[in-house]
């Protein structure tokens, strides 16, 4: 699957939003957070199971990882 990536920085934090090249729907968001106690921490949110509700597309699957470990689904 090909993605387009939007990336920006806010201070020491870096954000990347991956968009499906065909649908333009987000596939994942990747955040690199500079935490004073934990150090650099990677947060990943994967979007899936997109469904149309009225005129709006909504993800019905969200998978959250911290430092590569599954955290919440």
NUVOMI-88345 format. One record per residue (C-alpha): residue in one letter; y, z, x. Coordinates in Angstrom, 1 decimal, decimal comma. Each point is the difference from the previous one (the first is absolute). Example, Ala and Ser with C-alpha at 12.3 -4.5 7.8 and 13.67 -1.06 7.14 Angstrom:
BEGIN
{pt 'A'; {-4,5; 7,8; 12,3}}
{pt 'S'; {3,4; -0,7; 1,4}}
END
This chain:
BEGIN
{pt 'X'; {0,0; 0,0; 0,0}}
{pt 'X'; {3,4; -0,9; 1,4}}
{pt 'X'; {2,9; 2,3; -0,4}}
{pt 'X'; {3,7; -0,1; 0,6}}
{pt 'X'; {1,4; 3,2; 1,5}}
{pt 'X'; {3,4; 1,6; -0,7}}
{pt 'X'; {0,9; 2,6; 2,7}}
{pt 'X'; {2,9; 2,3; 0,5}}
{pt 'X'; {0,9; 3,2; 1,9}}
{pt 'X'; {1,7; 3,1; -1,3}}
{pt 'X'; {0,8; 2,2; 3,1}}
{pt 'X'; {-3,3; 0,6; 1,8}}
{pt 'X'; {-2,1; -1,0; -3,1}}
{pt 'X'; {-1,4; -3,6; -0,3}}
{pt 'X'; {-1,0; -1,5; -3,4}}
{pt 'X'; {-2,1; -3,2; -0,6}}
{pt 'X'; {-0,7; -1,5; -3,4}}
{pt 'X'; {-2,7; -2,6; -0,1}}
{pt 'X'; {0,3; -2,6; -2,8}}
{pt 'X'; {-2,8; -2,4; -1,0}}
{pt 'X'; {1,1; -3,5; 1,0}}
{pt 'X'; {-1,2; -1,5; -3,2}}
{pt 'X'; {1,0; 2,5; -2,7}}
{pt 'X'; {2,8; 1,9; 1,9}}
{pt 'X'; {-1,5; 3,2; -1,3}}
{pt 'X'; {-0,2; 2,9; 2,5}}
{pt 'X'; {-3,4; 0,5; 1,7}}
{pt 'X'; {1,0; 3,1; 2,0}}
{pt 'X'; {2,8; 2,0; 1,4}}
{pt 'X'; {-0,2; 1,4; 3,5}}
{pt 'X'; {2,3; 2,8; 1,2}}
{pt 'X'; {0,3; 1,4; 3,5}}
{pt 'X'; {1,7; 3,3; -0,2}}
{pt 'X'; {1,3; 2,0; 2,9}}
{pt 'X'; {-0,8; 3,6; -0,9}}
{pt 'X'; {1,3; 2,7; 2,4}}
{pt 'X'; {-3,1; 2,2; -0,5}}
{pt 'X'; {-2,8; -2,7; -0,5}}
{pt 'X'; {1,5; -2,7; 2,3}}
{pt 'X'; {-0,3; -3,7; -1,1}}
{pt 'X'; {-1,9; -0,1; -3,3}}
{pt 'X'; {-1,2; -3,2; -1,7}}
{pt 'X'; {-0,1; -0,1; -3,8}}
{pt 'X'; {-1,7; -2,9; -1,8}}
{pt 'X'; {0,0; -0,7; -3,7}}
{pt 'X'; {-2,2; -2,9; -1,3}}
{pt 'X'; {0,7; -1,6; -3,4}}
{pt 'X'; {-2,7; -1,7; -2,0}}
{pt 'X'; {-1,3; -0,9; -3,5}}
{pt 'X'; {3,2; -1,5; -1,1}}
{pt 'X'; {0,4; -0,4; -3,8}}
{pt 'X'; {2,7; -1,3; -2,2}}
{pt 'X'; {1,6; 2,5; -2,4}}
{pt 'X'; {2,4; -1,9; -2,2}}
{pt 'X'; {2,2; -1,9; 2,4}}
{pt 'X'; {-0,7; 2,3; 3,0}}
{pt 'X'; {-2,9; -0,1; 2,5}}
{pt 'X'; {-1,3; 3,5; 0,9}}
{pt 'X'; {-2,6; 1,2; 2,6}}
{pt 'X'; {-2,8; 2,0; -1,5}}
{pt 'X'; {-1,5; 0,9; 3,3}}
{pt 'X'; {1,9; 1,9; 2,7}}
{pt 'X'; {-1,8; 1,1; 3,2}}
{pt 'X'; {2,0; 2,3; 2,4}}
{pt 'X'; {-0,9; 0,7; 3,6}}
{pt 'X'; {1,6; 2,3; 2,6}}
{pt 'X'; {-0,7; -0,7; 3,6}}
{pt 'X'; {-2,8; -2,4; -1,0}}
{pt 'X'; {-1,9; 2,6; -2,1}}
{pt 'X'; {-0,3; -0,4; -3,8}}
{pt 'X'; {2,1; 2,5; -1,8}}
{pt 'X'; {0,3; -0,9; -3,6}}
{pt 'X'; {-1,1; -2,7; -2,4}}
END
